[in-house]
Amino acid sequence: MKKVLIKIGGRAASDEAALKALALEMAQMQNDCSFYFVHGGGAEVTRISEIFGLKAVFENGKRKTSPEEMDVVDMVLGGKMNKYIVRLFSSRGLNAVGISGVDGKTFTGKPAAPDSRTGEITAADPGLLKTISSAGYLPVISSVSMDDEGTALNINADDAALAVAKSIPVDNLIFISDIPGILKNDEVIKSLTPSEIKEETDAGVISGGMIPKVESSVEALRAGLESVIIGGYNKSGDLSRLLEGSSGTKIYNK
């Protein structure tokens, strides 16, 4: 059975109609695919933080999480968003179980800076995930984690997905985001190899926040993954299209 990890973030993580369609499609495919699911929810963290008078600060596209905001991250990612997705999935034929990086030390890390609770992953343990999956359940994983002292950390969800995908390891890693894929001249690039990624990066086609995503994708291929797919999900059937390469950008070794 093919192992597939789906990471969802951006507006897609809070698009209820798209999430419902995705859940139903995953349920239809679960005889052929063993799914793992990692989610972000930064927009909701920012919204709730503002209610408490906390201002979001970003450096190089990543949240610089203060100790005070870490409490909000725990509440929103580990609580509100995680249970929202678990309830939605469970009501559509998926045996979803909500966990975070903390549970079973699925992934742990260290602070990225002395004054920040944003973390970098230093270790990953797939034991709990494999136990959950082998029992017929779908792990829904939030990117909340901790350091070796047990202090809470906020991990970038892309980094969490990569660590989980490598530790299992899965066959396919799918990044579902707000874009239809990697664009060149306003057209989606259907597929890329590591050497082609370097060419397009050097040419400026791949830039900004997409650079760390494709670099992580190449790292995943080196770890043995069959492919990494970057694309959007808008309607039923999009998951199948992403997996078969007719939608999004597929990164793979020829």
Residue, then its C-alpha position, 0 to 999 in steps of 0.5 A: m500500500k502506498k504511503v502518502l503524507i499530505k501537508i496543508g497550510g495557508r488559506a487551504a487549511s481553513d477552506e471548509a468546502a475544500l477540506k470536506a472534498l479532500a476528506l471524502e476523496m481520501a476516504q475513497m482512496q484509503n484501500d490503496c493509500s495509507f495517509y498521514f496528515v500534517h497541518g499548519g494554521g498560521a493565519e488563525v494563530t495571528r487572528i487569535s493573537e491579535i485578540f490577546g493584543l499580541k502582534a505577529v512578527f515574521e523573519n524570512g517568512k517564518r514566525k518569530t514566536s514569543p513565549e506569550e504567543m506560544d500559548v496561543v500556538d498551543m491553543v490554536l494549532g494543538g487544540k482548535m485547528n487540530k480538533y476541527i480537522v479531526r472532527l471534519f475527517s471523522s464525520r466523512g469516513l476517516n478514522a482520524v486521530g489528532i496528535s502533535g509533535v510532542d506526542g511520542k516525541t514524533f518530532t522534537g527540536k531546539p529554539a531557532a534563536p535565544d529569544s524565540r519559541t520558534g523551533e528547528i527540528t533536531a530529531a524525529d521518531p515515527g514509532l507512534l505514527k506507525t502504531i496509529s497507522s497500523a491500527g487503521y487510524l489516520p494521524v492528523i499532526s499539528s506542528v507544535s513540538m518541544d525541546d529536550e527540556g520539555t519547553a514548547l516550540n512552534i515548528n514550521a509545518d513544512d519542516a514538520a511534514l518533511a521530518v515526518a515524511k522522511s522518518i516513516p518514510v512515505d512514498n509521496l509527500i504532497f504540499i497543498s497550498d494557495i498556489p496551483g504549483i511552481l509557476k514559470n511565465d504564469e504557467v505551472i511547471k508540471s515536473l522538475t528534477p533536482s538539476e532542473i530546480k537548480e537551473e530555475t532557481d539560478a534563473g530566478v524562476i524559483s524565488g522567495g519562500m519557494i526556495p526552501k520548499v524545493e530545497s526541502s523537496v530535494e532533501a526528501l528525494r535523497a532520503g528515499l521518497e518517490s516524489v514531492i508534489i506542490g499544488g492546490y486543492n479546490k475540488s473533488g478529484d484534485l488529490s488524484r490529479l496531484l498524485e498522478g501528475s496531471s495537476g501541480t508540480k511533481i518533483y522527482n528523480k528521473 
